[in-house]
Amino acid sequence: MSKRVIVVGAGLGGLSTALRLSDLGYKVQILEKNDTPGGRLNILEKDGYTFDMGPSFFSMSYEFKELFSSVNEDVPFQIQELDPLYTVYLSGKEKPYQIYKNLAKLAEEFKSVEPNFEAKAIKYLKGAASIFHDTEYRIIKRNFNSILQYLISMSKVPKKHLPKMFRTFWAELERHFESEDVKIIFSLVAFFLGATPFNTPSVYGLLNYTELQHDGYWNVKGGMYEIVKGMLPLLEKRGVKITYNSEVKQINNLNGRISSVIDQNGKEWLADLFVINSDAASFRGKYLDRKKYSEKKLDAMEWTLSPFTIYLGVKGKIDGISHHNYFLGDNFKQYADTIFRTSVTPEKPYYYVNVASKSNLNSAPQGCENLFILCPVPDLRVKKDWSDSEALAAGIIDDLGKRVGYDIAANIETKIIMNPIDWQDKFNLYRGSGLGLAHGLKQIGAFRPSNKDEIFGNLYYVGASTHPGTGLPIVVIGSKLVTERISNEHAII
């Protein structure tokens, strides 16, 4: 007999889990708060421009291939590899750095600041590769039923990696490179994932391996939302129904199991199993009243930075900018040390710029550019007042225009600004944290909120704040792990 599953939230984790479960014969219904699917993997459309709302590229492309092959489908969108991966503009430097996977080409970029770069990078990346492959199946791609089981699994990771658990990302980079420029650029994978290299364990150097050697970075032809659009027909083919504008407001339980959820309209939704694609920590506190996840306890946890995003439609073509770009100041350590705890808008913010129109011509009218600007900022625990959003956006736009040699401000045709309050409200992000719980040692593996509820045997979680963590491919892995749990514990007879 088929079992009924309700998935709360149509983010990538929810959609991927629904696809896997429906292919196994479960009858799946998705409830989505907003009027479009995708969660943060979404789009904004205005005045002839189409913007990727959140993620603009991804690594570990093979995890998407695994997802679709697991349900006997071809990948329903086209991916394209980034080369160069991205461009970095450092304050005070006449020329930006082009970051290539090809280490010989990358060495040419760094030849004036880091002698013998290629040999140093090979040694550094060899260590990062070793960590990646030694933890991939022991830690990342498996479920844990207890902290003890997790610690036993950790004990099987080669002991040579142990020092890196207690060394910071930045400290590890200092062991291999002399140039501040190189260390800053290599640490961007931590900074723009919502943390800093000064409070992130050095094991996350494995991210440098994934970007520079293992698989690189990819985006999607036609825009990142093609991922979501490609999944919808596959879900429909398997009988998955999605109800939009349906926000869950109440959880009902009966005899130790979740029996139903009730949406904002008072409609009750019954099912045998429930999968929550909302923040796995804050959901437990808000809807299940778990003391471990009270506001006080949640506020004491480590959260990723909030997104401050600007979406610009600009008249004219900007020659001095690439598809993926980072713009950094000259005070990296001071900036990183204070960004988590300052309530004052940064004077010289660091930001990322994605110019989708460089690769996806349909994202902007002919002869125009589509700019998505992301500036990591403090979450709402630290900075509650965002009445200065327009001023912050104006400062970033002015700085960007000067650094690429184009008067962007004078050529804006359309503009949308989203501050942490907007992100919090639209996607129920706790305190506006962009990528959920951070990945410190106390918040990884079995120390992260589990993908299976502690009390209710028919309640599960998928998404950034549960195991294995944040990022598009990692969330796809998470959908596989929660599907394995459900199929093992609630098999269709």
ZICORFEN-V709642 format. One record per residue. N is the residue number from 0. RES is the residue in one letter. SS is DSSP state (@ for helix, = for strand, . for the rest). OMEGA is omega as a letter, one per 40 degrees, with the letter a starting at -180 (999 if undefined). Layout:
n=N res=RES ss=SS omega=OMEGA
n=N res=RES ss=SS omega=OMEGA
//
This chain:
n=0 res=M ss=. omega=i
n=1 res=S ss=. omega=i
n=2 res=K ss=. omega=a
n=3 res=R ss== omega=i
n=4 res=V ss== omega=i
n=5 res=I ss== omega=i
n=6 res=V ss== omega=a
n=7 res=V ss== omega=i
n=8 res=G ss=. omega=a
n=9 res=A ss=. omega=i
n=10 res=G ss== omega=a
n=11 res=L ss=@ omega=i
n=12 res=G ss=@ omega=i
n=13 res=G ss=@ omega=i
n=14 res=L ss=@ omega=a
n=15 res=S ss=@ omega=i
n=16 res=T ss=@ omega=i
n=17 res=A ss=@ omega=i
n=18 res=L ss=@ omega=a
n=19 res=R ss=@ omega=a
n=20 res=L ss=@ omega=a
n=21 res=S ss=@ omega=i
n=22 res=D ss=@ omega=i
n=23 res=L ss=. omega=i
n=24 res=G ss=. omega=i
n=25 res=Y ss=. omega=i
n=26 res=K ss== omega=a
n=27 res=V ss== omega=i
n=28 res=Q ss== omega=i
n=29 res=I ss== omega=i
n=30 res=L ss== omega=a
n=31 res=E ss=. omega=a
n=32 res=K ss=. omega=a
n=33 res=N ss=. omega=a
n=34 res=D ss=. omega=i
n=35 res=T ss=. omega=i
n=36 res=P ss=. omega=i
n=37 res=G ss== omega=a
n=38 res=G ss=. omega=i
n=39 res=R ss=. omega=i
n=40 res=L ss=. omega=a
n=41 res=N ss=. omega=i
n=42 res=I ss== omega=i
n=43 res=L ss== omega=i
n=44 res=E ss== omega=a
n=45 res=K ss== omega=i
n=46 res=D ss=. omega=i
n=47 res=G ss=. omega=i
n=48 res=Y ss== omega=i
n=49 res=T ss== omega=a
n=50 res=F ss== omega=i
n=51 res=D ss== omega=a
n=52 res=M ss=. omega=a
n=53 res=G ss=. omega=a
n=54 res=P ss=. omega=a
n=55 res=S ss=. omega=i
n=56 res=F ss=. omega=a
n=57 res=F ss== omega=i
n=58 res=S ss=. omega=i
n=59 res=M ss=. omega=a
n=60 res=S ss=. omega=a
n=61 res=Y ss=@ omega=i
n=62 res=E ss=@ omega=i
n=63 res=F ss=@ omega=i
n=64 res=K ss=@ omega=i
n=65 res=E ss=@ omega=a
n=66 res=L ss=@ omega=a
n=67 res=F ss=@ omega=i
n=68 res=S ss=@ omega=i
n=69 res=S ss=. omega=i
n=70 res=V ss=. omega=i
n=71 res=N ss=. omega=i
n=72 res=E ss=. omega=i
n=73 res=D ss=. omega=i
n=74 res=V ss=. omega=a
n=75 res=P ss=. omega=i
n=76 res=F ss=. omega=a
n=77 res=Q ss=. omega=i
n=78 res=I ss== omega=i
n=79 res=Q ss== omega=a
n=80 res=E ss== omega=i
n=81 res=L ss=. omega=i
n=82 res=D ss=. omega=e
n=83 res=P ss=. omega=i
n=84 res=L ss=. omega=i
n=85 res=Y ss== omega=i
n=86 res=T ss== omega=a
n=87 res=V ss== omega=i
n=88 res=Y ss== omega=i
n=89 res=L ss== omega=a
n=90 res=S ss=. omega=i
n=91 res=G ss=. omega=i
n=92 res=K ss=. omega=a
n=93 res=E ss=. omega=a
n=94 res=K ss=. omega=i
n=95 res=P ss=. omega=i
n=96 res=Y ss== omega=i
n=97 res=Q ss== omega=a
n=98 res=I ss== omega=a
n=99 res=Y ss=. omega=i
n=100 res=K ss=. omega=i
n=101 res=N ss=. omega=a
n=102 res=L ss=@ omega=i
n=103 res=A ss=@ omega=i
n=104 res=K ss=@ omega=i
n=105 res=L ss=@ omega=i
n=106 res=A ss=@ omega=i
n=107 res=E ss=@ omega=i
n=108 res=E ss=@ omega=a
n=109 res=F ss=@ omega=a
n=110 res=K ss=. omega=a
n=111 res=S ss=. omega=a
n=112 res=V ss=. omega=a
n=113 res=E ss=. omega=i
n=114 res=P ss=. omega=i
n=115 res=N ss=. omega=a
n=116 res=F ss=@ omega=a
n=117 res=E ss=@ omega=a
n=118 res=A ss=@ omega=i
n=119 res=K ss=@ omega=a
n=120 res=A ss=@ omega=i
n=121 res=I ss=@ omega=i
n=122 res=K ss=@ omega=i
n=123 res=Y ss=@ omega=a
n=124 res=L ss=@ omega=i
n=125 res=K ss=@ omega=i
n=126 res=G ss=@ omega=i
n=127 res=A ss=@ omega=i
n=128 res=A ss=@ omega=a
n=129 res=S ss=@ omega=i
n=130 res=I ss=@ omega=a
n=131 res=F ss=@ omega=a
n=132 res=H ss=@ omega=i
n=133 res=D ss=@ omega=a
n=134 res=T ss=@ omega=a
n=135 res=E ss=@ omega=a
n=136 res=Y ss=@ omega=i
n=137 res=R ss=@ omega=a
n=138 res=I ss=@ omega=a
n=139 res=I ss=@ omega=a
n=140 res=K ss=. omega=i
n=141 res=R ss=. omega=i
n=142 res=N ss=. omega=i
n=143 res=F ss=. omega=i
n=144 res=N ss=. omega=a
n=145 res=S ss=. omega=i
n=146 res=I ss=@ omega=i
n=147 res=L ss=@ omega=i
n=148 res=Q ss=@ omega=i
n=149 res=Y ss=@ omega=a
n=150 res=L ss=@ omega=i
n=151 res=I ss=@ omega=i
n=152 res=S ss=@ omega=i
n=153 res=M ss=@ omega=a
n=154 res=S ss=@ omega=i
n=155 res=K ss=. omega=i
n=156 res=V ss=. omega=a
n=157 res=P ss=. omega=a
n=158 res=K ss=@ omega=a
n=159 res=K ss=@ omega=a
n=160 res=H ss=@ omega=a
n=161 res=L ss=@ omega=a
n=162 res=P ss=@ omega=a
n=163 res=K ss=@ omega=i
n=164 res=M ss=@ omega=a
n=165 res=F ss=@ omega=i
n=166 res=R ss=. omega=i
n=167 res=T ss== omega=i
n=168 res=F ss=@ omega=a
n=169 res=W ss=@ omega=i
n=170 res=A ss=@ omega=i
n=171 res=E ss=@ omega=i
n=172 res=L ss=@ omega=i
n=173 res=E ss=@ omega=i
n=174 res=R ss=. omega=a
n=175 res=H ss=. omega=a
n=176 res=F ss=. omega=i
n=177 res=E ss=. omega=a
n=178 res=S ss=. omega=i
n=179 res=E ss=@ omega=a
n=180 res=D ss=@ omega=a
n=181 res=V ss=@ omega=a
n=182 res=K ss=@ omega=i
n=183 res=I ss=@ omega=a
n=184 res=I ss=@ omega=i
n=185 res=F ss=@ omega=a
n=186 res=S ss=. omega=a
n=187 res=L ss=@ omega=i
n=188 res=V ss=@ omega=i
n=189 res=A ss=@ omega=a
n=190 res=F ss=@ omega=a
n=191 res=F ss=. omega=i
n=192 res=L ss=. omega=i
n=193 res=G ss=. omega=i
n=194 res=A ss=. omega=i
n=195 res=T ss=. omega=a
n=196 res=P ss=. omega=a
n=197 res=F ss=. omega=i
n=198 res=N ss=. omega=i
n=199 res=T ss=. omega=i
n=200 res=P ss== omega=a
n=201 res=S ss=@ omega=i
n=202 res=V ss=@ omega=a
n=203 res=Y ss=@ omega=i
n=204 res=G ss=@ omega=i
n=205 res=L ss=@ omega=i
n=206 res=L ss=@ omega=i
n=207 res=N ss=@ omega=i
n=208 res=Y ss=@ omega=a
n=209 res=T ss=@ omega=a
n=210 res=E ss=@ omega=a
n=211 res=L ss=@ omega=a
n=212 res=Q ss=@ omega=a
n=213 res=H ss=@ omega=a
n=214 res=D ss=. omega=i
n=215 res=G ss=. omega=i
n=216 res=Y ss=. omega=a
n=217 res=W ss== omega=i
n=218 res=N ss== omega=a
n=219 res=V ss== omega=i
n=220 res=K ss=. omega=a
n=221 res=G ss=. omega=i
n=222 res=G ss=. omega=a
n=223 res=M ss=. omega=a
n=224 res=Y ss=. omega=i
n=225 res=E ss=@ omega=i
n=226 res=I ss=@ omega=a
n=227 res=V ss=@ omega=a
n=228 res=K ss=@ omega=i
n=229 res=G ss=@ omega=a
n=230 res=M ss=@ omega=a
n=231 res=L ss=@ omega=i
n=232 res=P ss=@ omega=i
n=233 res=L ss=@ omega=i
n=234 res=L ss=@ omega=i
n=235 res=E ss=@ omega=i
n=236 res=K ss=@ omega=a
n=237 res=R ss=. omega=i
n=238 res=G ss=. omega=i
n=239 res=V ss=. omega=i
n=240 res=K ss== omega=i
n=241 res=I ss== omega=i
n=242 res=T ss== omega=a
n=243 res=Y ss=. omega=a
n=244 res=N ss=. omega=a
n=245 res=S ss=. omega=a
n=246 res=E ss=. omega=i
n=247 res=V ss== omega=a
n=248 res=K ss== omega=a
n=249 res=Q ss== omega=i
n=250 res=I ss== omega=i
n=251 res=N ss== omega=i
n=252 res=N ss== omega=a
n=253 res=L ss== omega=i
n=254 res=N ss=. omega=i
n=255 res=G ss=. omega=i
n=256 res=R ss== omega=i
n=257 res=I ss== omega=a
n=258 res=S ss== omega=a
n=259 res=S ss== omega=i
n=260 res=V ss== omega=a
n=261 res=I ss== omega=a
n=262 res=D ss== omega=a
n=263 res=Q ss=. omega=i
n=264 res=N ss=. omega=a
n=265 res=G ss=. omega=a
n=266 res=K ss=. omega=i
n=267 res=E ss== omega=a
n=268 res=W ss== omega=a
n=269 res=L ss== omega=i
n=270 res=A ss=. omega=i
n=271 res=D ss=. omega=a
n=272 res=L ss== omega=a
n=273 res=F ss== omega=i
n=274 res=V ss== omega=a
n=275 res=I ss== omega=i
n=276 res=N ss=. omega=i
n=277 res=S ss=. omega=a
n=278 res=D ss=. omega=a
n=279 res=A ss=@ omega=i
n=280 res=A ss=@ omega=a
n=281 res=S ss=@ omega=i
n=282 res=F ss=@ omega=i
n=283 res=R ss=@ omega=i
n=284 res=G ss=@ omega=a
n=285 res=K ss=@ omega=a
n=286 res=Y ss=@ omega=a
n=287 res=L ss=@ omega=i
n=288 res=D ss=. omega=i
n=289 res=R ss=. omega=a
n=290 res=K ss=@ omega=i
n=291 res=K ss=@ omega=a
n=292 res=Y ss=@ omega=i
n=293 res=S ss=. omega=i
n=294 res=E ss=@ omega=i
n=295 res=K ss=@ omega=a
n=296 res=K ss=@ omega=i
n=297 res=L ss=@ omega=a
n=298 res=D ss=@ omega=i
n=299 res=A ss=@ omega=i
n=300 res=M ss=. omega=i
n=301 res=E ss=. omega=a
n=302 res=W ss== omega=i
n=303 res=T ss=. omega=i
n=304 res=L ss=. omega=i
n=305 res=S ss== omega=i
n=306 res=P ss== omega=i
n=307 res=F ss== omega=a
n=308 res=T ss== omega=i
n=309 res=I ss== omega=i
n=310 res=Y ss== omega=a
n=311 res=L ss== omega=i
n=312 res=G ss== omega=a
n=313 res=V ss== omega=i
n=314 res=K ss== omega=i
n=315 res=G ss=. omega=i
n=316 res=K ss=. omega=a
n=317 res=I ss=. omega=a
n=318 res=D ss=. omega=a
n=319 res=G ss=. omega=a
n=320 res=I ss=. omega=a
n=321 res=S ss=. omega=a
n=322 res=H ss=. omega=a
n=323 res=H ss== omega=a
n=324 res=N ss== omega=i
n=325 res=Y ss== omega=i
n=326 res=F ss== omega=a
n=327 res=L ss== omega=i
n=328 res=G ss=. omega=a
n=329 res=D ss=. omega=a
n=330 res=N ss=. omega=a
n=331 res=F ss=@ omega=a
n=332 res=K ss=@ omega=i
n=333 res=Q ss=@ omega=i
n=334 res=Y ss=@ omega=a
n=335 res=A ss=@ omega=a
n=336 res=D ss=@ omega=a
n=337 res=T ss=@ omega=a
n=338 res=I ss=@ omega=a
n=339 res=F ss=. omega=a
n=340 res=R ss=. omega=i
n=341 res=T ss=. omega=i
n=342 res=S ss=. omega=a
n=343 res=V ss=. omega=i
n=344 res=T ss=. omega=a
n=345 res=P ss=. omega=a
n=346 res=E ss=. omega=i
n=347 res=K ss=. omega=a
n=348 res=P ss=. omega=i
n=349 res=Y ss=. omega=a
n=350 res=Y ss== omega=i
n=351 res=Y ss== omega=i
n=352 res=V ss== omega=i
n=353 res=N ss== omega=i
n=354 res=V ss== omega=a
n=355 res=A ss=@ omega=a
n=356 res=S ss=@ omega=i
n=357 res=K ss=@ omega=a
n=358 res=S ss=. omega=a
n=359 res=N ss=. omega=a
n=360 res=L ss=@ omega=a
n=361 res=N ss=@ omega=a
n=362 res=S ss=@ omega=a
n=363 res=A ss=. omega=i
n=364 res=P ss=. omega=a
n=365 res=Q ss=. omega=i
n=366 res=G ss=. omega=a
n=367 res=C ss== omega=i
n=368 res=E ss== omega=i
n=369 res=N ss== omega=a
n=370 res=L ss== omega=i
n=371 res=F ss== omega=a
n=372 res=I ss== omega=i
n=373 res=L ss== omega=i
n=374 res=C ss== omega=i
n=375 res=P ss== omega=a
n=376 res=V ss== omega=i
n=377 res=P ss=. omega=i
n=378 res=D ss=. omega=a
n=379 res=L ss=. omega=i
n=380 res=R ss=. omega=a
n=381 res=V ss=. omega=a
n=382 res=K ss=. omega=a
n=383 res=K ss=. omega=a
n=384 res=D ss=. omega=i
n=385 res=W ss=. omega=i
n=386 res=S ss=. omega=i
n=387 res=D ss=. omega=a
n=388 res=S ss=@ omega=a
n=389 res=E ss=@ omega=a
n=390 res=A ss=@ omega=i
n=391 res=L ss=@ omega=i
n=392 res=A ss=@ omega=a
n=393 res=A ss=@ omega=i
n=394 res=G ss=@ omega=i
n=395 res=I ss=@ omega=a
n=396 res=I ss=@ omega=i
n=397 res=D ss=@ omega=i
n=398 res=D ss=@ omega=a
n=399 res=L ss=@ omega=a
n=400 res=G ss=@ omega=i
n=401 res=K ss=@ omega=a
n=402 res=R ss=@ omega=i
n=403 res=V ss=@ omega=i
n=404 res=G ss=. omega=i
n=405 res=Y ss=. omega=a
n=406 res=D ss=. omega=a
n=407 res=I ss=. omega=a
n=408 res=A ss=@ omega=a
n=409 res=A ss=@ omega=a
n=410 res=N ss=@ omega=i
n=411 res=I ss== omega=i
n=412 res=E ss== omega=i
n=413 res=T ss== omega=a
n=414 res=K ss== omega=i
n=415 res=I ss== omega=i
n=416 res=I ss== omega=i
n=417 res=M ss== omega=i
n=418 res=N ss=. omega=a
n=419 res=P ss=@ omega=i
n=420 res=I ss=@ omega=i
n=421 res=D ss=@ omega=i
n=422 res=W ss=@ omega=i
n=423 res=Q ss=@ omega=a
n=424 res=D ss=@ omega=a
n=425 res=K ss=@ omega=a
n=426 res=F ss=@ omega=i
n=427 res=N ss=. omega=i
n=428 res=L ss=. omega=a
n=429 res=Y ss=@ omega=a
n=430 res=R ss=@ omega=i
n=431 res=G ss=@ omega=i
n=432 res=S ss== omega=a
n=433 res=G ss=. omega=a
n=434 res=L ss=. omega=i
n=435 res=G ss=. omega=a
n=436 res=L ss== omega=i
n=437 res=A ss=. omega=a
n=438 res=H ss=. omega=i
n=439 res=G ss=. omega=a
n=440 res=L ss=@ omega=a
n=441 res=K ss=@ omega=a
n=442 res=Q ss=@ omega=i
n=443 res=I ss=. omega=i
n=444 res=G ss=@ omega=a
n=445 res=A ss=@ omega=i
n=446 res=F ss=@ omega=i
n=447 res=R ss=. omega=i
n=448 res=P ss== omega=a
n=449 res=S ss=. omega=i
n=450 res=N ss=. omega=i
n=451 res=K ss== omega=a
n=452 res=D ss=. omega=a
n=453 res=E ss=. omega=a
n=454 res=I ss=. omega=a
n=455 res=F ss=. omega=a
n=456 res=G ss=. omega=i
n=457 res=N ss=. omega=a
n=458 res=L ss== omega=a
n=459 res=Y ss== omega=a
n=460 res=Y ss== omega=i
n=461 res=V ss=. omega=i
n=462 res=G ss=. omega=a
n=463 res=A ss=. omega=a
n=464 res=S ss=. omega=i
n=465 res=T ss== omega=i
n=466 res=H ss=. omega=e
n=467 res=P ss=. omega=i
n=468 res=G ss=. omega=a
n=469 res=T ss=. omega=a
n=470 res=G ss=. omega=a
n=471 res=L ss=@ omega=a
n=472 res=P ss=@ omega=i
n=473 res=I ss=@ omega=i
n=474 res=V ss=@ omega=i
n=475 res=V ss=@ omega=i
n=476 res=I ss=@ omega=i
n=477 res=G ss=@ omega=i
n=478 res=S ss=@ omega=i
n=479 res=K ss=@ omega=a
n=480 res=L ss=@ omega=a
n=481 res=V ss=@ omega=i
n=482 res=T ss=@ omega=i
n=483 res=E ss=@ omega=i
n=484 res=R ss=@ omega=a
n=485 res=I ss=@ omega=a
n=486 res=S ss=@ omega=i
n=487 res=N ss=@ omega=a
n=488 res=E ss=@ omega=a
n=489 res=H ss=. omega=a
n=490 res=A ss=. omega=i
n=491 res=I ss=. omega=a
n=492 res=I ss=. omega=999
//
